[in-house]
Amino acid sequence: MTKTTFGFIDAALAVLFFATLMLVVIPSAQLANLQPAKGLAPYSDIARRGREVYIENGCVYCHSQQPSSHFPDEQRGWGRPSTPADYVYDYPHLLGTMRTGPDLFNIGERQPSQEWHLAHLYQPRAVSPGSIMPAYPYLFTHVEAYDEGVDVVVKLPEPYAPAHGAIVANADALALVAYLQALDHSYPPTAEDAP
Amino acid sequence: MVPVVGLLLVFAFLFSIGGLFLLIWSISTGQFSMGPKAAEVIFDEDEVGHPEEPAATRRQNEDLLHALAASERYPSPSAKEDDKEPMLRAALDDAARKPVLALLLSSVVWLLLGSVIGLIVSYKLHAPDTLTQSELLTFGRLRPLHLSLVVYGWVSMAGMGVALWLTGRILKTPLHRPRWASAGCLLWNVGLAAGSIALLAGWTDGVEWLEFPWQLDVFFVVGGACIGVPILTTIRRREARHLYVSIWYIGASFVWFPFLFAVANWPKLHFGVQHGVVNWWFAHNVLGLWITPLGLAAAYYFIPKVLGKPIHSYQLSLLGFWALALFYSQVGLHHLIGGPVPVWLVTLSVVTSVMMIVPVVAVAINHHMTTVGHFRALRFSPTLAFVVTGAVMYTLVSLQGSLHSFRTLNAVMHFTHATVAHAHFGVYGFASFVMFGSFYFILPRLTRWEWPYPWLIRAHFWLAVLGIVIYVVCLSVGGFLQARKLLDGNEPFMQSVVVTIPYLIARTVGGAMMTVSHFIFAFHVGALVLRHGPRRSEAPLAYVPARLGQQGAGR
């Protein structure tokens, strides 16, 4: 009785184990000994913190990090198609599945300016008209007076600049920009070792 | 390594092709013309030919009877002898009352929260300077919260509650250890509350569909086990000899989900692109092996039960079950077509995605051939209106999914809002509609109180239908236009943003209609549970199904 009762559940689990073997175990084995791409550097401490800010604020829901040969990504300057060796230091992964905003895998090469990134994060429409990216004012502080040489002041064009005082970047904003600047995978690709 | 992978792939492909031919052969040779007695286990001895619809008013029940009796495709009613079975059913419903009510009512609260957050998120996408001052309300935190609440709060808890109730009823066995299930519901709620606060605070695992911090995932694993164990032990102790197909789906989903959830959430186990592979393997399996089976289990019960007519082909339903298990468990990687993952993996997922046509057609034939000839009944039965609409959407969204997995068609959907439209088509149009219908049937039985305001059910239905149609159509069109701009390298990227704005606004309109319908639904559920509303003289609460020609007998 018990045997016939639970036979279907055993079989159902066996089917899932097979799928796990195919989609989890084998790919893991195949990718386990992957060496980092030549030219790929580990994240610096500040870039690593910036990656956490990127995750905490859910940037992945609008930005992919996977230039693809299926799209005109190289033509747009988003970089060559990426390979598994480009992601060795990435955990959690941030491949993304939406392009509500542009792909960011090579944003550091395309847009290296800290000044631009800070203004863009504070108010995207100040530097990128038509953008629907949220503004992140909470990563900045509005101060009356700032400390030259210590505070990083955000340079904003006319309608967006504060009437008095200045906007200075918080540590999280600076870390996030450091991470974005580190997103540069323009070195030559590693030969694909996948079958 | 390579030969082993090749061998397994060949095996998987041959298996898939074999399954497809089996289906074609069996349909063309009429193997599945009419099911055996097994399809009738959900009925009492003399119940075929007698509809059961506790959500309908007396008037609607009479209309339902006449609409069904007028159809040539309706089985002739069997003679009624005594009312022993209804008393047993009342006892069965009582045994599961507390955990089922706890799960269903909790799910409604999460549905309201999840919808409101979803609406805010949708609005922000075309009004990006709304609510930006605090990190608690930024798009990137509310969006995963919306998904987590509606998937793990609403659909999962509703599905588990319906599954608990179905288990006792179909197996004709009182639910074993109902207190375990109640405790599981409490743990699951604690996990959701803690997880929501964590996501708002920015504490997240950072992986889509798996955002809740793994430390809090323990609540879901233990809570889910507390609900799953009573189901599995009730199956073991059952009175009914045969296991109806709904029980197959329910039993399997309760062992599939914990395994998937644990493997995908396990900390520090995954790395680099492999993490992406596991991510999408899980994300599609939570739909295919958790939400879909729970929804199909309910549809496989309520469509024949309300109609009083066994499902079209019982064997076909079993083929559908195994094909779903085999193919759905491997489809996830079509989300990474063109991405930096091994190509053979993506190919495997594309093939299995296309093979999903097999279980989908099996289910479609069963559901729709059972309903065909009785569409007038939808006017009089709230349960059928929701469940059959959900079943139709299941067929449509699944076929759409199979088509979209082809590499060429995938390109016009990948990375765009069309994916979001497809996800809502499935989780809302199919799963949520089936759950709404199940609520309308189950709650009067559990509370011994009829739905106080029938017009609220109609308002809920039409707002939800119009809302989801506007949502899916507009966002799909917007996504298609977005893809055309994305695929044209000569177009500035910003054009792919600008072109979507009107469709994003339309999505907010559709989403607002859905949200309003949820408030109506929640109000009605609250009124029912608190026994408010006008008390009608004729309560369709008796456990005796209505009978043609002698309505009111036995009441």
Contacts between the chains, C-beta under 8 A, distances in Angstrom:
chain1	res1	chain2	res2	distance
A	2	B	236	6.5
A	5	B	235	6.1
A	5	B	236	5.6
A	5	B	238	7.7
A	5	B	243	7.5
A	6	B	235	7.9
A	6	B	236	7.4
A	8	B	243	7.1
A	8	B	248	5.7
A	8	B	251	6.9
A	8	B	252	7.1
A	9	B	232	7.4
A	9	B	251	5.3
A	9	B	252	6.3
A	9	B	255	5.8
A	12	B	248	7.9
A	12	B	251	7.5
A	12	B	252	3.8
A	12	B	255	6.6
A	12	B	256	6.8
A	12	B	325	5.6
A	13	B	255	5.5
A	13	B	256	7.5
A	13	B	259	7.3
A	15	B	322	7.7
A	15	B	325	4.4
A	15	B	326	5.5
A	15	B	329	6.3
A	16	B	256	5.6
A	16	B	259	6.3
A	16	B	260	7.6
A	16	B	289	7.0
A	16	B	325	7.3
A	16	B	329	5.4
A	18	B	329	7.7
A	19	B	281	7.8
A	19	B	285	7.8
A	19	B	329	3.4
A	19	B	330	4.8
A	20	B	259	7.9
A	20	B	263	6.7
A	21	B	8	7.5
A	22	B	8	6.3
A	22	B	12	6.5
A	22	B	330	6.1
A	22	B	348	6.3
A	23	B	277	6.7
A	23	B	278	8.0
A	23	B	281	4.5
A	23	B	329	8.0
A	23	B	330	6.0
A	23	B	332	6.8
A	23	B	333	6.7
A	23	B	345	6.8
A	23	B	348	7.5
A	23	B	349	7.6
A	24	B	263	6.6
A	24	B	277	7.2
A	24	B	278	5.7
A	24	B	281	6.1
A	26	B	4	7.8
A	26	B	5	6.0
A	26	B	8	7.3
A	27	B	274	5.8
A	27	B	277	5.1
A	27	B	341	7.4
A	27	B	342	6.3
A	27	B	345	5.8
A	28	B	270	7.8
A	28	B	274	5.4
A	29	B	1	7.0
A	30	B	1	6.5
A	30	B	5	7.5
A	30	B	342	6.3
A	31	B	271	7.7
A	31	B	272	6.8
A	31	B	273	6.7
A	31	B	274	4.9
A	31	B	342	7.8
A	34	B	272	7.1
A	55	B	204	6.4
A	55	B	206	3.8
A	56	B	135	7.8
A	56	B	140	8.0
A	56	B	141	7.7
A	56	B	202	3.6
A	56	B	203	7.8
A	56	B	204	6.7
A	57	B	135	6.9
A	57	B	138	5.9
A	57	B	140	4.5
A	57	B	141	6.9
A	57	B	202	7.2
A	58	B	138	7.3
A	58	B	139	6.8
A	58	B	140	2.2
A	58	B	141	5.7
A	58	B	143	6.1
A	58	B	144	6.1
A	58	B	204	7.9
A	59	B	140	6.1
A	60	B	140	7.9
A	60	B	206	7.0
A	60	B	208	7.1
A	61	B	139	7.3
A	61	B	140	5.8
A	61	B	143	5.1
A	61	B	144	7.1
A	61	B	208	7.5
A	62	B	139	7.9
A	62	B	140	7.9
A	64	B	415	6.2
A	66	B	336	7.9
A	66	B	338	7.9
A	66	B	339	4.8
A	66	B	340	5.8
A	68	B	338	4.0
A	68	B	339	6.4
A	69	B	338	6.7
A	70	B	337	7.0
A	70	B	338	3.5
A	70	B	407	7.7
A	70	B	411	5.8
A	70	B	414	7.4
A	71	B	338	7.2
A	71	B	411	7.6
A	71	B	415	7.6
A	71	B	486	6.4
A	71	B	487	6.4
A	72	B	487	6.8
A	72	B	488	7.1
A	72	B	489	2.9
A	75	B	489	3.6
A	76	B	489	6.2
A	76	B	493	6.4
A	81	B	340	7.3
A	82	B	339	8.0
A	82	B	340	4.4
A	83	B	340	5.4
A	84	B	272	6.4
A	84	B	273	4.6
A	84	B	340	5.4
A	84	B	341	7.0
A	84	B	342	7.8
A	86	B	340	6.8
A	87	B	272	4.1
A	87	B	273	4.9
A	87	B	276	8.0
A	87	B	340	6.7
A	88	B	271	7.6
A	88	B	272	5.3
A	89	B	272	7.7
A	90	B	272	5.5
A	90	B	273	8.0
A	90	B	275	7.6
A	91	B	268	7.9
A	91	B	270	7.2
A	91	B	271	5.7
A	91	B	272	7.1
A	91	B	275	6.3
A	92	B	205	6.3
A	92	B	206	4.3
A	92	B	207	5.0
A	92	B	270	8.0
A	92	B	275	5.9
A	93	B	207	7.2
A	93	B	270	7.8
A	93	B	272	6.5
A	93	B	273	6.5
A	93	B	275	3.9
A	93	B	276	4.4
A	93	B	279	6.7
A	94	B	206	7.4
A	95	B	273	7.1
A	95	B	276	4.4
A	95	B	279	7.9
A	95	B	336	6.9
A	95	B	339	6.2
A	95	B	340	7.6
A	97	B	208	7.2
A	97	B	335	5.7
A	97	B	336	8.0
A	97	B	414	7.8
A	97	B	415	6.7
A	97	B	419	6.7
A	98	B	415	5.9
A	98	B	416	7.6
A	98	B	417	8.0
A	98	B	419	7.4
A	98	B	420	8.0
A	99	B	415	3.8
A	99	B	416	7.0
A	99	B	486	6.2
A	99	B	496	7.5
A	100	B	125	7.5
A	100	B	417	7.5
A	100	B	497	7.3
A	101	B	497	7.9
A	102	B	493	5.3
A	124	B	128	7.3
A	125	B	128	7.8
A	125	B	129	7.9
A	128	B	494	7.7
A	130	B	494	5.0
A	130	B	497	6.3
A	130	B	498	5.7
A	131	B	128	7.4
A	131	B	494	7.5
A	131	B	497	7.0
A	132	B	125	6.1
A	132	B	126	6.7
A	132	B	128	4.8
A	132	B	497	5.9
A	132	B	501	7.5
A	132	B	504	8.0
A	133	B	128	6.2
A	134	B	124	6.5
A	134	B	128	5.1
A	134	B	129	7.8
A	134	B	132	5.6
A	134	B	138	5.8
A	134	B	139	4.8
A	134	B	140	7.5
A	135	B	128	6.9
A	135	B	129	5.8
A	135	B	132	4.6
A	136	B	132	7.1
A	136	B	138	7.1
A	137	B	132	5.9
A	137	B	133	6.0
A	138	B	132	7.7
A	138	B	133	6.4
A	138	B	134	6.1
A	138	B	135	4.9
A	138	B	138	7.7
A	194	B	342	4.0
A	194	B	343	6.7
A	194	B	344	7.7
A	195	B	2	5.0
A	195	B	5	6.6
A	195	B	6	7.8
A	195	B	342	6.9
A	195	B	343	7.9
A	195	B	344	6.1
